[in-house]
């Protein structure tokens, strides 16, 4: 299981604690230091069943300063994936990736699937 986080993010901290409390093994990756690539994002998006907007950190400062709320509806999927690959701070976190599951954000009820 791959756990992608920003260590200063309190939601990521809660998610990591949940994984530890549930004795789940994971590889930890700092999204700011090791941003997901275009190919990774495309693969995870395809596997997730989520809308691509769910991969954007809509509450982030960068998202707001770039006025992406207004720009995303006009962008193609490919353009959105390329944009997400430019900066980890644009990407919703935490992200958990297993062979079968991709989850963005931390909702304990959804994360039960990981057990």
C-alpha positions in Angstrom: 0.0 0.0 0.0 1.3 3.5 -0.9 0.4 6.3 1.4 1.0 9.8 -0.1 0.9 12.6 2.4 2.1 16.1 3.3 3.5 15.6 6.8 2.3 19.1 8.0 -1.3 18.3 7.0 -3.4 17.5 10.0 -5.7 15.3 7.9 -2.7 13.3 6.7 -1.5 12.9 10.3 -5.0 11.6 11.3 -5.0 9.2 8.4 -1.5 7.9 9.2 -2.5 7.4 12.8 -5.6 5.4 11.6 -3.4 3.2 9.4 -1.0 2.5 12.3 -3.9 1.8 14.8 -5.3 -0.7 12.3 -1.9 -2.3 11.8 -1.8 -1.7 8.1 1.6 -1.7 6.4 2.3 1.1 4.0 5.1 2.9 2.1 5.1 6.6 3.1 5.7 9.2 0.4 5.9 13.0 0.9 3.9 14.6 -1.8 5.9 17.9 -1.7 9.2 16.2 -2.1 8.0 13.5 -4.6 5.1 14.7 -6.6 3.0 12.1 -8.4 3.9 11.9 -12.1 1.5 12.3 -15.0 1.6 8.5 -15.6 0.9 7.7 -11.9 -2.0 10.1 -11.7 -3.5 8.8 -15.0 -3.3 5.2 -13.6 -4.7 6.1 -10.2 -7.5 8.2 -11.7 -8.5 5.3 -14.0 -8.4 2.8 -11.1 -10.2 5.0 -8.6 -13.6 5.4 -10.2 -13.6 9.0 -8.9 -14.1 12.2 -10.9 -10.8 13.9 -11.7 -11.8 16.9 -9.6 -11.5 14.7 -6.5 -7.8 14.6 -7.1 -7.5 18.4 -6.7 -6.8 20.0 -3.3 -9.6 22.5 -3.6 -8.9 24.0 -0.2 -5.3 24.7 -1.0 -3.7 28.1 -1.4 -2.2 27.2 -4.8 -5.6 26.0 -6.1 -7.2 29.3 -5.0 -4.4 31.6 -6.2 -4.5 29.9 -9.7 -8.3 30.4 -9.7 -8.7 26.7 -10.7 -12.3 26.6 -9.7 -13.1 28.7 -12.8 -10.5 27.1 -15.1 -11.0 23.3 -14.4 -14.4 23.1 -16.2 -12.8 24.3 -19.4 -9.8 21.9 -19.2 -9.5 18.5 -20.7 -8.7 15.5 -18.6 -5.2 15.4 -20.1 -4.6 19.1 -19.2 -5.8 18.5 -15.6 -3.5 15.5 -15.2 -0.6 17.5 -16.5 -1.4 20.3 -14.2 -1.6 18.0 -11.1 1.8 16.5 -12.0 3.4 20.0 -11.8 3.0 20.5 -8.0 2.1 18.2 -5.1 0.3 21.0 -3.4 -2.4 20.9 -6.1 -3.1 17.2 -5.3 -5.7 16.2 -2.8 -4.2 14.3 0.1 -3.8 11.9 1.7 -4.0 9.4 -1.1 -3.9 5.7 -0.5 -3.1 3.3 -3.4 -3.4 -0.5 -3.2 -3.6 -3.0 -6.1 -7.4 -2.5 -6.2 -8.2 0.7 -4.4 -7.4 4.4 -4.7 -8.8 6.8 -2.1 -8.3 10.6 -1.9 -8.8 12.5 1.3 -9.4 10.8 4.7 -12.9 9.4 5.5 -12.5 6.6 8.0 -15.7 4.9 6.8 -14.3 4.7 3.3 -10.9 3.6 4.5 -12.5 0.5 6.2 -12.1 -1.1 2.7 -8.4 -1.2 3.3 -8.6 -3.8 6.1 
